[in-house]
Every structure is written in structure tokens, then in C-alpha cells.
Amino acid sequence: MELTLAEQVAEAIKRGSSVNRFEGLRELRDKAGLTQAAMAALLQVSRPTYLAWDAGKRNISAKHLARFLDVTSEIQSQTKDR
């Protein structure tokens, strides 16, 4: 049985590790209407680091993935309220 994204993040946080090349970042970022530079700034990482995550070339820490999901969720709920 394949784990959901939330389960993957929870397990990675428990282990203090990273989520292997999570492929959904670009799609979630696009849905939130953010540029790569804007997302890098929100996550407080360098743009090259974010670009590697966005392209699936580098693992993302569970901490950063959880923050990413929080940020995109907040943005999506704000745009729905308008």
C-alpha cells in the first residue's frame, strides 16, 4: 500500500529525514500561483535549492515540505475567500 503525502511527511519528520524527490512541488506551487523565487523566499532557502526541489533533482527535508504545504494551503484558502 502506497503512503499518502501526509503520511510520507509524518514518517519523514519522525525519522528526521527527507522526502525523496517529491514530484508534486511544481504542481502545488503553480496552483498557489507562486513563482519559484517567491516560494524560495517563503521557505527561506536559496533559489537554486528550491529549483532543485521543484525539478525533482534533490530531496526536500520533511520540515521544508511541511512548511511548503502550509504556505500553499494558506494561499489557496485566501484566494477562495475572495
PDB file with one MODEL, atoms N, CA, C and O in Angstrom:
MODEL        1
ATOM      1  N   MET A   1       0.842  -1.181   0.000  1.00  0.00           N
ATOM      2  CA  MET A   1       0.000   0.000   0.000  1.00  0.00           C
ATOM      3  C   MET A   1       0.887   1.243   0.000  1.00  0.00           C
ATOM      4  O   MET A   1       1.818   1.356   0.797  1.00  0.00           O
ATOM      5  N   GLU A   2       0.587   2.160  -0.892  1.00  0.00           N
ATOM      6  CA  GLU A   2       1.379   3.384  -1.012  1.00  0.00           C
ATOM      7  C   GLU A   2       0.910   4.422   0.011  1.00  0.00           C
ATOM      8  O   GLU A   2      -0.290   4.598   0.225  1.00  0.00           O
ATOM      9  N   LEU A   3       1.866   5.100   0.636  1.00  0.00           N
ATOM     10  CA  LEU A   3       1.542   6.116   1.642  1.00  0.00           C
ATOM     11  C   LEU A   3       1.062   7.394   0.978  1.00  0.00           C
ATOM     12  O   LEU A   3       1.530   7.756  -0.102  1.00  0.00           O
ATOM     13  N   THR A   4       0.130   8.072   1.626  1.00  0.00           N
ATOM     14  CA  THR A   4      -0.303   9.378   1.149  1.00  0.00           C
ATOM     15  C   THR A   4       0.813  10.376   1.409  1.00  0.00           C
ATOM     16  O   THR A   4       1.754  10.076   2.143  1.00  0.00           O
ATOM     17  N   LEU A   5       0.718  11.557   0.815  1.00  0.00           N
ATOM     18  CA  LEU A   5       1.720  12.596   1.031  1.00  0.00           C
ATOM     19  C   LEU A   5       1.815  12.952   2.506  1.00  0.00           C
ATOM     20  O   LEU A   5       2.913  13.082   3.046  1.00  0.00           O
ATOM     21  N   ALA A   6       0.674  13.111   3.156  1.00  0.00           N
ATOM     22  CA  ALA A   6       0.671  13.457   4.581  1.00  0.00           C
ATOM     23  C   ALA A   6       1.377  12.383   5.401  1.00  0.00           C
ATOM     24  O   ALA A   6       2.122  12.698   6.329  1.00  0.00           O
ATOM     25  N   GLU A   7       1.144  11.115   5.061  1.00  0.00           N
ATOM     26  CA  GLU A   7       1.797  10.018   5.772  1.00  0.00           C
ATOM     27  C   GLU A   7       3.308  10.008   5.520  1.00  0.00           C
ATOM     28  O   GLU A   7       4.094   9.744   6.429  1.00  0.00           O
ATOM     29  N   GLN A   8       3.705  10.299   4.274  1.00  0.00           N
ATOM     30  CA  GLN A   8       5.131  10.373   3.937  1.00  0.00           C
ATOM     31  C   GLN A   8       5.819  11.470   4.747  1.00  0.00           C
ATOM     32  O   GLN A   8       6.902  11.265   5.295  1.00  0.00           O
ATOM     33  N   VAL A   9       5.180  12.629   4.816  1.00  0.00           N
ATOM     34  CA  VAL A   9       5.746  13.758   5.558  1.00  0.00           C
ATOM     35  C   VAL A   9       5.834  13.413   7.038  1.00  0.00           C
ATOM     36  O   VAL A   9       6.856  13.672   7.673  1.00  0.00           O
ATOM     37  N   ALA A  10       4.784  12.835   7.591  1.00  0.00           N
ATOM     38  CA  ALA A  10       4.786  12.470   9.012  1.00  0.00           C
ATOM     39  C   ALA A  10       5.888  11.470   9.323  1.00  0.00           C
ATOM     40  O   ALA A  10       6.581  11.604  10.332  1.00  0.00           O
ATOM     41  N   GLU A  11       6.055  10.477   8.474  1.00  0.00           N
ATOM     42  CA  GLU A  11       7.107   9.481   8.675  1.00  0.00           C
ATOM     43  C   GLU A  11       8.487  10.109   8.563  1.00  0.00           C
ATOM     44  O   GLU A  11       9.375   9.798   9.359  1.00  0.00           O
ATOM     45  N   ALA A  12       8.678  10.984   7.590  1.00  0.00           N
ATOM     46  CA  ALA A  12       9.980  11.637   7.413  1.00  0.00           C
ATOM     47  C   ALA A  12      10.307  12.533   8.598  1.00  0.00           C
ATOM     48  O   ALA A  12      11.461  12.598   9.022  1.00  0.00           O
ATOM     49  N   ILE A  13       9.318  13.217   9.131  1.00  0.00           N
ATOM     50  CA  ILE A  13       9.542  14.074  10.296  1.00  0.00           C
ATOM     51  C   ILE A  13       9.943  13.215  11.493  1.00  0.00           C
ATOM     52  O   ILE A  13      10.859  13.568  12.235  1.00  0.00           O
ATOM     53  N   LYS A  14       9.261  12.095  11.677  1.00  0.00           N
ATOM     54  CA  LYS A  14       9.603  11.189  12.782  1.00  0.00           C
ATOM     55  C   LYS A  14      11.053  10.720  12.674  1.00  0.00           C
ATOM     56  O   LYS A  14      11.766  10.629  13.673  1.00  0.00           O
ATOM     57  N   ARG A  15      11.476  10.424  11.444  1.00  0.00           N
ATOM     58  CA  ARG A  15      12.834   9.941  11.226  1.00  0.00           C
ATOM     59  C   ARG A  15      13.843  11.085  11.178  1.00  0.00           C
ATOM     60  O   ARG A  15      15.048  10.853  11.270  1.00  0.00           O
ATOM     61  N   GLY A  16      13.352  12.334  11.032  1.00  0.00           N
ATOM     62  CA  GLY A  16      14.253  13.472  10.891  1.00  0.00           C
ATOM     63  C   GLY A  16      14.981  13.447   9.563  1.00  0.00           C
ATOM     64  O   GLY A  16      16.127  13.887   9.465  1.00  0.00           O
ATOM     65  N   SER A  17      14.320  12.935   8.549  1.00  0.00           N
ATOM     66  CA  SER A  17      14.967  12.780   7.256  1.00  0.00           C
ATOM     67  C   SER A  17      14.267  13.604   6.185  1.00  0.00           C
ATOM     68  O   SER A  17      13.552  14.561   6.483  1.00  0.00           O
ATOM     69  N   SER A  18      14.485  13.218   4.947  1.00  0.00           N
ATOM     70  CA  SER A  18      13.926  13.961   3.831  1.00  0.00           C
ATOM     71  C   SER A  18      12.924  13.106   3.065  1.00  0.00           C
ATOM     72  O   SER A  18      12.838  11.893   3.255  1.00  0.00           O
ATOM     73  N   VAL A  19      12.177  13.769   2.202  1.00  0.00           N
ATOM     74  CA  VAL A  19      11.228  13.076   1.338  1.00  0.00           C
ATOM     75  C   VAL A  19      11.908  12.959  -0.021  1.00  0.00           C
ATOM     76  O   VAL A  19      12.303  13.964  -0.611  1.00  0.00           O
ATOM     77  N   ASN A  20      12.042  11.745  -0.508  1.00  0.00           N
ATOM     78  CA  ASN A  20      12.786  11.506  -1.735  1.00  0.00           C
ATOM     79  C   ASN A  20      12.140  12.166  -2.944  1.00  0.00           C
ATOM     80  O   ASN A  20      11.066  11.766  -3.393  1.00  0.00           O
ATOM     81  N   ARG A  21      12.797  13.151  -3.442  1.00  0.00           N
ATOM     82  CA  ARG A  21      12.454  13.795  -4.713  1.00  0.00           C
ATOM     83  C   ARG A  21      10.943  13.887  -4.943  1.00  0.00           C
ATOM     84  O   ARG A  21      10.408  13.337  -5.905  1.00  0.00           O
ATOM     85  N   PHE A  22      10.286  14.584  -4.049  1.00  0.00           N
ATOM     86  CA  PHE A  22       8.836  14.752  -4.145  1.00  0.00           C
ATOM     87  C   PHE A  22       8.494  15.469  -5.444  1.00  0.00           C
ATOM     88  O   PHE A  22       8.945  16.593  -5.668  1.00  0.00           O
ATOM     89  N   GLU A  23       7.716  14.843  -6.287  1.00  0.00           N
ATOM     90  CA  GLU A  23       7.443  15.340  -7.638  1.00  0.00           C
ATOM     91  C   GLU A  23       6.284  16.335  -7.723  1.00  0.00           C
ATOM     92  O   GLU A  23       6.071  16.938  -8.775  1.00  0.00           O
ATOM     93  N   GLY A  24       5.540  16.513  -6.644  1.00  0.00           N
ATOM     94  CA  GLY A  24       4.357  17.355  -6.726  1.00  0.00           C
ATOM     95  C   GLY A  24       4.569  18.821  -6.422  1.00  0.00           C
ATOM     96  O   GLY A  24       3.609  19.592  -6.432  1.00  0.00           O
ATOM     97  N   LEU A  25       5.811  19.233  -6.148  1.00  0.00           N
ATOM     98  CA  LEU A  25       6.039  20.632  -5.766  1.00  0.00           C
ATOM     99  C   LEU A  25       5.611  21.612  -6.848  1.00  0.00           C
ATOM    100  O   LEU A  25       4.902  22.580  -6.573  1.00  0.00           O
ATOM    101  N   ARG A  26       6.037  21.361  -8.061  1.00  0.00           N
ATOM    102  CA  ARG A  26       5.727  22.292  -9.150  1.00  0.00           C
ATOM    103  C   ARG A  26       4.221  22.468  -9.309  1.00  0.00           C
ATOM    104  O   ARG A  26       3.729  23.589  -9.442  1.00  0.00           O
ATOM    105  N   GLU A  27       3.501  21.363  -9.293  1.00  0.00           N
ATOM    106  CA  GLU A  27       2.046  21.429  -9.451  1.00  0.00           C
ATOM    107  C   GLU A  27       1.400  22.223  -8.310  1.00  0.00           C
ATOM    108  O   GLU A  27       0.539  23.070  -8.545  1.00  0.00           O
ATOM    109  N   LEU A  28       1.819  21.942  -7.083  1.00  0.00           N
ATOM    110  CA  LEU A  28       1.256  22.666  -5.936  1.00  0.00           C
ATOM    111  C   LEU A  28       1.618  24.147  -5.978  1.00  0.00           C
ATOM    112  O   LEU A  28       0.796  25.005  -5.655  1.00  0.00           O
ATOM    113  N   ARG A  29       2.856  24.438  -6.378  1.00  0.00           N
ATOM    114  CA  ARG A  29       3.289  25.837  -6.472  1.00  0.00           C
ATOM    115  C   ARG A  29       2.486  26.570  -7.546  1.00  0.00           C
ATOM    116  O   ARG A  29       2.050  27.702  -7.338  1.00  0.00           O
ATOM    117  N   ASP A  30       2.296  25.924  -8.685  1.00  0.00           N
ATOM    118  CA  ASP A  30       1.501  26.527  -9.756  1.00  0.00           C
ATOM    119  C   ASP A  30       0.072  26.801  -9.312  1.00  0.00           C
ATOM    120  O   ASP A  30      -0.482  27.859  -9.610  1.00  0.00           O
ATOM    121  N   LYS A  31      -0.526  25.849  -8.599  1.00  0.00           N
ATOM    122  CA  LYS A  31      -1.892  26.039  -8.099  1.00  0.00           C
ATOM    123  C   LYS A  31      -1.973  27.214  -7.135  1.00  0.00           C
ATOM    124  O   LYS A  31      -2.989  27.905  -7.066  1.00  0.00           O
ATOM    125  N   ALA A  32      -0.884  27.433  -6.387  1.00  0.00           N
ATOM    126  CA  ALA A  32      -0.849  28.552  -5.446  1.00  0.00           C
ATOM    127  C   ALA A  32      -0.541  29.867  -6.149  1.00  0.00           C
ATOM    128  O   ALA A  32      -0.657  30.936  -5.549  1.00  0.00           O
ATOM    129  N   GLY A  33      -0.148  29.791  -7.423  1.00  0.00           N
ATOM    130  CA  GLY A  33       0.128  30.996  -8.192  1.00  0.00           C
ATOM    131  C   GLY A  33       1.436  31.681  -7.812  1.00  0.00           C
ATOM    132  O   GLY A  33       1.550  32.903  -7.907  1.00  0.00           O
ATOM    133  N   LEU A  34       2.418  30.899  -7.383  1.00  0.00           N
ATOM    134  CA  LEU A  34       3.692  31.474  -6.940  1.00  0.00           C
ATOM    135  C   LEU A  34       4.816  31.141  -7.908  1.00  0.00           C
ATOM    136  O   LEU A  34       4.823  30.084  -8.538  1.00  0.00           O
ATOM    137  N   THR A  35       5.765  32.064  -8.013  1.00  0.00           N
ATOM    138  CA  THR A  35       6.962  31.800  -8.789  1.00  0.00           C
ATOM    139  C   THR A  35       7.930  30.979  -7.948  1.00  0.00           C
ATOM    140  O   THR A  35       7.762  30.857  -6.735  1.00  0.00           O
ATOM    141  N   GLN A  36       8.934  30.423  -8.594  1.00  0.00           N
ATOM    142  CA  GLN A  36       9.960  29.679  -7.870  1.00  0.00           C
ATOM    143  C   GLN A  36      10.694  30.599  -6.894  1.00  0.00           C
ATOM    144  O   GLN A  36      10.983  30.208  -5.763  1.00  0.00           O
ATOM    145  N   ALA A  37      10.990  31.807  -7.330  1.00  0.00           N
ATOM    146  CA  ALA A  37      11.695  32.760  -6.459  1.00  0.00           C
ATOM    147  C   ALA A  37      10.851  33.121  -5.240  1.00  0.00           C
ATOM    148  O   ALA A  37      11.371  33.225  -4.129  1.00  0.00           O
ATOM    149  N   ALA A  38       9.554  33.310  -5.448  1.00  0.00           N
ATOM    150  CA  ALA A  38       8.666  33.648  -4.331  1.00  0.00           C
ATOM    151  C   ALA A  38       8.588  32.495  -3.338  1.00  0.00           C
ATOM    152  O   ALA A  38       8.611  32.710  -2.126  1.00  0.00           O
ATOM    153  N   MET A  39       8.495  31.284  -3.849  1.00  0.00           N
ATOM    154  CA  MET A  39       8.421  30.135  -2.952  1.00  0.00           C
ATOM    155  C   MET A  39       9.727  29.947  -2.195  1.00  0.00           C
ATOM    156  O   MET A  39       9.709  29.626  -1.006  1.00  0.00           O
ATOM    157  N   ALA A  40      10.855  30.143  -2.860  1.00  0.00           N
ATOM    158  CA  ALA A  40      12.152  30.039  -2.182  1.00  0.00           C
ATOM    159  C   ALA A  40      12.222  31.048  -1.039  1.00  0.00           C
ATOM    160  O   ALA A  40      12.698  30.727   0.050  1.00  0.00           O
ATOM    161  N   ALA A  41      11.755  32.250  -1.285  1.00  0.00           N
ATOM    162  CA  ALA A  41      11.769  33.281  -0.243  1.00  0.00           C
ATOM    163  C   ALA A  41      10.857  32.899   0.925  1.00  0.00           C
ATOM    164  O   ALA A  41      11.233  33.068   2.085  1.00  0.00           O
ATOM    165  N   LEU A  42       9.677  32.393   0.628  1.00  0.00           N
ATOM    166  CA  LEU A  42       8.747  31.986   1.682  1.00  0.00           C
ATOM    167  C   LEU A  42       9.310  30.843   2.529  1.00  0.00           C
ATOM    168  O   LEU A  42       9.066  30.780   3.734  1.00  0.00           O
ATOM    169  N   LEU A  43      10.056  29.950   1.903  1.00  0.00           N
ATOM    170  CA  LEU A  43      10.621  28.816   2.619  1.00  0.00           C
ATOM    171  C   LEU A  43      11.983  29.132   3.227  1.00  0.00           C
ATOM    172  O   LEU A  43      12.567  28.315   3.939  1.00  0.00           O
ATOM    173  N   GLN A  44      12.473  30.323   2.935  1.00  0.00           N
ATOM    174  CA  GLN A  44      13.765  30.793   3.443  1.00  0.00           C
ATOM    175  C   GLN A  44      14.907  29.879   3.029  1.00  0.00           C
ATOM    176  O   GLN A  44      15.745  29.488   3.841  1.00  0.00           O
ATOM    177  N   VAL A  45      14.916  29.549   1.737  1.00  0.00           N
ATOM    178  CA  VAL A  45      16.018  28.791   1.146  1.00  0.00           C
ATOM    179  C   VAL A  45      16.482  29.539  -0.103  1.00  0.00           C
ATOM    180  O   VAL A  45      15.780  30.412  -0.613  1.00  0.00           O
ATOM    181  N   SER A  46      17.660  29.189  -0.582  1.00  0.00           N
ATOM    182  CA  SER A  46      18.167  29.836  -1.793  1.00  0.00           C
ATOM    183  C   SER A  46      17.326  29.414  -2.998  1.00  0.00           C
ATOM    184  O   SER A  46      16.702  28.353  -2.990  1.00  0.00           O
ATOM    185  N   ARG A  47      17.317  30.247  -4.022  1.00  0.00           N
ATOM    186  CA  ARG A  47      16.567  29.911  -5.226  1.00  0.00           C
ATOM    187  C   ARG A  47      17.112  28.629  -5.874  1.00  0.00           C
ATOM    188  O   ARG A  47      16.318  27.787  -6.293  1.00  0.00           O
ATOM    189  N   PRO A  48      18.457  28.450  -5.973  1.00  0.00           N
ATOM    190  CA  PRO A  48      18.945  27.198  -6.550  1.00  0.00           C
ATOM    191  C   PRO A  48      18.493  25.951  -5.777  1.00  0.00           C
ATOM    192  O   PRO A  48      18.211  24.916  -6.380  1.00  0.00           O
ATOM    193  N   THR A  49      18.425  26.050  -4.464  1.00  0.00           N
ATOM    194  CA  THR A  49      17.935  24.920  -3.671  1.00  0.00           C
ATOM    195  C   THR A  49      16.488  24.627  -4.026  1.00  0.00           C
ATOM    196  O   THR A  49      16.121  23.475  -4.259  1.00  0.00           O
ATOM    197  N   TYR A  50      15.657  25.680  -4.068  1.00  0.00           N
ATOM    198  CA  TYR A  50      14.255  25.456  -4.418  1.00  0.00           C
ATOM    199  C   TYR A  50      14.122  24.907  -5.838  1.00  0.00           C
ATOM    200  O   TYR A  50      13.310  24.013  -6.079  1.00  0.00           O
ATOM    201  N   LEU A  51      14.912  25.433  -6.783  1.00  0.00           N
ATOM    202  CA  LEU A  51      14.838  24.957  -8.166  1.00  0.00           C
ATOM    203  C   LEU A  51      15.122  23.455  -8.250  1.00  0.00           C
ATOM    204  O   LEU A  51      14.467  22.736  -9.004  1.00  0.00           O
ATOM    205  N   ALA A  52      16.103  22.987  -7.473  1.00  0.00           N
ATOM    206  CA  ALA A  52      16.427  21.551  -7.477  1.00  0.00           C
ATOM    207  C   ALA A  52      15.263  20.739  -6.921  1.00  0.00           C
ATOM    208  O   ALA A  52      14.971  19.658  -7.431  1.00  0.00           O
ATOM    209  N   TRP A  53      14.596  21.239  -5.890  1.00  0.00           N
ATOM    210  CA  TRP A  53      13.418  20.541  -5.355  1.00  0.00           C
ATOM    211  C   TRP A  53      12.306  20.518  -6.387  1.00  0.00           C
ATOM    212  O   TRP A  53      11.693  19.480  -6.636  1.00  0.00           O
ATOM    213  N   ASP A  54      12.052  21.686  -6.992  1.00  0.00           N
ATOM    214  CA  ASP A  54      10.958  21.850  -7.948  1.00  0.00           C
ATOM    215  C   ASP A  54      11.145  20.920  -9.152  1.00  0.00           C
ATOM    216  O   ASP A  54      10.174  20.398  -9.699  1.00  0.00           O
ATOM    217  N   ALA A  55      12.394  20.720  -9.553  1.00  0.00           N
ATOM    218  CA  ALA A  55      12.696  19.869 -10.703  1.00  0.00           C
ATOM    219  C   ALA A  55      12.798  18.391 -10.316  1.00  0.00           C
ATOM    220  O   ALA A  55      12.973  17.535 -11.183  1.00  0.00           O
ATOM    221  N   GLY A  56      12.690  18.088  -9.011  1.00  0.00           N
ATOM    222  CA  GLY A  56      12.791  16.714  -8.566  1.00  0.00           C
ATOM    223  C   GLY A  56      14.205  16.172  -8.597  1.00  0.00           C
ATOM    224  O   GLY A  56      14.410  14.959  -8.638  1.00  0.00           O
ATOM    225  N   LYS A  57      15.194  17.078  -8.577  1.00  0.00           N
ATOM    226  CA  LYS A  57      16.595  16.659  -8.643  1.00  0.00           C
ATOM    227  C   LYS A  57      17.241  16.519  -7.272  1.00  0.00           C
ATOM    228  O   LYS A  57      18.351  16.000  -7.155  1.00  0.00           O
ATOM    229  N   ARG A  58      16.560  16.972  -6.253  1.00  0.00           N
ATOM    230  CA  ARG A  58      17.131  16.941  -4.911  1.00  0.00           C
ATOM    231  C   ARG A  58      16.040  16.634  -3.906  1.00  0.00           C
ATOM    232  O   ARG A  58      14.895  17.050  -4.080  1.00  0.00           O
ATOM    233  N   ASN A  59      16.386  15.915  -2.863  1.00  0.00           N
ATOM    234  CA  ASN A  59      15.423  15.610  -1.805  1.00  0.00           C
ATOM    235  C   ASN A  59      15.082  16.868  -1.027  1.00  0.00           C
ATOM    236  O   ASN A  59      15.918  17.757  -0.865  1.00  0.00           O
ATOM    237  N   ILE A  60      13.867  16.935  -0.555  1.00  0.00           N
ATOM    238  CA  ILE A  60      13.418  18.063   0.257  1.00  0.00           C
ATOM    239  C   ILE A  60      13.244  17.549   1.693  1.00  0.00           C
ATOM    240  O   ILE A  60      12.715  16.459   1.912  1.00  0.00           O
ATOM    241  N   SER A  61      13.690  18.335   2.646  1.00  0.00           N
ATOM    242  CA  SER A  61      13.536  17.901   4.033  1.00  0.00           C
ATOM    243  C   SER A  61      12.052  17.873   4.392  1.00  0.00           C
ATOM    244  O   SER A  61      11.247  18.628   3.845  1.00  0.00           O
ATOM    245  N   ALA A  62      11.720  17.006   5.301  1.00  0.00           N
ATOM    246  CA  ALA A  62      10.326  16.916   5.740  1.00  0.00           C
ATOM    247  C   ALA A  62       9.877  18.243   6.339  1.00  0.00           C
ATOM    248  O   ALA A  62       8.733  18.659   6.156  1.00  0.00           O
ATOM    249  N   LYS A  63      10.784  18.906   7.055  1.00  0.00           N
ATOM    250  CA  LYS A  63      10.454  20.204   7.654  1.00  0.00           C
ATOM    251  C   LYS A  63      10.080  21.217   6.576  1.00  0.00           C
ATOM    252  O   LYS A  63       9.090  21.935   6.719  1.00  0.00           O
ATOM    253  N   HIS A  64      10.866  21.281   5.493  1.00  0.00           N
ATOM    254  CA  HIS A  64      10.568  22.227   4.427  1.00  0.00           C
ATOM    255  C   HIS A  64       9.318  21.826   3.649  1.00  0.00           C
ATOM    256  O   HIS A  64       8.546  22.687   3.228  1.00  0.00           O
ATOM    257  N   LEU A  65       9.119  20.534   3.457  1.00  0.00           N
ATOM    258  CA  LEU A  65       7.913  20.097   2.754  1.00  0.00           C
ATOM    259  C   LEU A  65       6.669  20.435   3.569  1.00  0.00           C
ATOM    260  O   LEU A  65       5.666  20.886   3.016  1.00  0.00           O
ATOM    261  N   ALA A  66       6.731  20.222   4.861  1.00  0.00           N
ATOM    262  CA  ALA A  66       5.586  20.573   5.711  1.00  0.00           C
ATOM    263  C   ALA A  66       5.311  22.075   5.631  1.00  0.00           C
ATOM    264  O   ALA A  66       4.154  22.486   5.545  1.00  0.00           O
ATOM    265  N   ARG A  67       6.356  22.892   5.659  1.00  0.00           N
ATOM    266  CA  ARG A  67       6.192  24.350   5.546  1.00  0.00           C
ATOM    267  C   ARG A  67       5.623  24.716   4.180  1.00  0.00           C
ATOM    268  O   ARG A  67       4.744  25.572   4.077  1.00  0.00           O
ATOM    269  N   PHE A  68       6.129  24.063   3.127  1.00  0.00           N
ATOM    270  CA  PHE A  68       5.630  24.300   1.774  1.00  0.00           C
ATOM    271  C   PHE A  68       4.131  24.026   1.698  1.00  0.00           C
ATOM    272  O   PHE A  68       3.377  24.814   1.128  1.00  0.00           O
ATOM    273  N   LEU A  69       3.705  22.904   2.277  1.00  0.00           N
ATOM    274  CA  LEU A  69       2.286  22.559   2.258  1.00  0.00           C
ATOM    275  C   LEU A  69       1.462  23.560   3.056  1.00  0.00           C
ATOM    276  O   LEU A  69       0.343  23.895   2.665  1.00  0.00           O
ATOM    277  N   ASP A  70       2.002  24.038   4.167  1.00  0.00           N
ATOM    278  CA  ASP A  70       1.313  25.073   4.950  1.00  0.00           C
ATOM    279  C   ASP A  70       1.137  26.343   4.132  1.00  0.00           C
ATOM    280  O   ASP A  70       0.052  26.923   4.098  1.00  0.00           O
ATOM    281  N   VAL A  71       2.212  26.772   3.471  1.00  0.00           N
ATOM    282  CA  VAL A  71       2.183  28.014   2.685  1.00  0.00           C
ATOM    283  C   VAL A  71       1.194  27.908   1.539  1.00  0.00           C
ATOM    284  O   VAL A  71       0.373  28.805   1.348  1.00  0.00           O
ATOM    285  N   THR A  72       1.260  26.814   0.765  1.00  0.00           N
ATOM    286  CA  THR A  72       0.351  26.688  -0.371  1.00  0.00           C
ATOM    287  C   THR A  72      -1.092  26.550   0.083  1.00  0.00           C
ATOM    288  O   THR A  72      -2.001  27.057  -0.574  1.00  0.00           O
ATOM    289  N   SER A  73      -1.311  25.871   1.195  1.00  0.00           N
ATOM    290  CA  SER A  73      -2.664  25.733   1.732  1.00  0.00           C
ATOM    291  C   SER A  73      -3.222  27.088   2.161  1.00  0.00           C
ATOM    292  O   SER A  73      -4.379  27.404   1.881  1.00  0.00           O
ATOM    293  N   GLU A  74      -2.402  27.887   2.839  1.00  0.00           N
ATOM    294  CA  GLU A  74      -2.829  29.222   3.263  1.00  0.00           C
ATOM    295  C   GLU A  74      -3.190  30.089   2.055  1.00  0.00           C
ATOM    296  O   GLU A  74      -4.206  30.784   2.062  1.00  0.00           O
ATOM    297  N   ILE A  75      -2.358  30.041   1.031  1.00  0.00           N
ATOM    298  CA  ILE A  75      -2.599  30.858  -0.161  1.00  0.00           C
ATOM    299  C   ILE A  75      -3.871  30.414  -0.860  1.00  0.00           C
ATOM    300  O   ILE A  75      -4.683  31.246  -1.263  1.00  0.00           O
ATOM    301  N   GLN A  76      -4.049  29.123  -1.006  1.00  0.00           N
ATOM    302  CA  GLN A  76      -5.252  28.621  -1.675  1.00  0.00           C
ATOM    303  C   GLN A  76      -6.515  28.980  -0.898  1.00  0.00           C
ATOM    304  O   GLN A  76      -7.534  29.305  -1.509  1.00  0.00           O
ATOM    305  N   SER A  77      -6.475  28.932   0.422  1.00  0.00           N
ATOM    306  CA  SER A  77      -7.666  29.280   1.194  1.00  0.00           C
ATOM    307  C   SER A  77      -7.940  30.776   1.114  1.00  0.00           C
ATOM    308  O   SER A  77      -9.101  31.185   1.118  1.00  0.00           O
ATOM    309  N   GLN A  78      -6.913  31.590   1.043  1.00  0.00           N
ATOM    310  CA  GLN A  78      -7.098  33.043   0.923  1.00  0.00           C
ATOM    311  C   GLN A  78      -7.716  33.393  -0.425  1.00  0.00           C
ATOM    312  O   GLN A  78      -8.580  34.267  -0.499  1.00  0.00           O
ATOM    313  N   THR A  79      -7.282  32.720  -1.495  1.00  0.00           N
ATOM    314  CA  THR A  79      -7.830  33.030  -2.809  1.00  0.00           C
ATOM    315  C   THR A  79      -9.273  32.543  -2.943  1.00  0.00           C
ATOM    316  O   THR A  79     -10.046  33.125  -3.704  1.00  0.00           O
ATOM    317  N   LYS A  80      -9.649  31.487  -2.218  1.00  0.00           N
ATOM    318  CA  LYS A  80     -11.026  31.011  -2.245  1.00  0.00           C
ATOM    319  C   LYS A  80     -11.968  31.978  -1.512  1.00  0.00           C
ATOM    320  O   LYS A  80     -13.146  32.086  -1.853  1.00  0.00           O
ATOM    321  N   ASP A  81     -11.440  32.669  -0.516  1.00  0.00           N
ATOM    322  CA  ASP A  81     -12.254  33.601   0.263  1.00  0.00           C
ATOM    323  C   ASP A  81     -12.579  34.882  -0.489  1.00  0.00           C
ATOM    324  O   ASP A  81     -13.465  35.641  -0.095  1.00  0.00           O
ATOM    325  N   ARG A  82     -11.855  35.112  -1.573  1.00  0.00           N
ATOM    326  CA  ARG A  82     -12.069  36.368  -2.320  1.00  0.00           C
ATOM    327  C   ARG A  82     -13.206  36.282  -3.284  1.00  0.00           C
ATOM    328  O   ARG A  82     -13.503  37.254  -3.978  1.00  0.00           O
TER     329      ARG A  82
ENDMDL
END
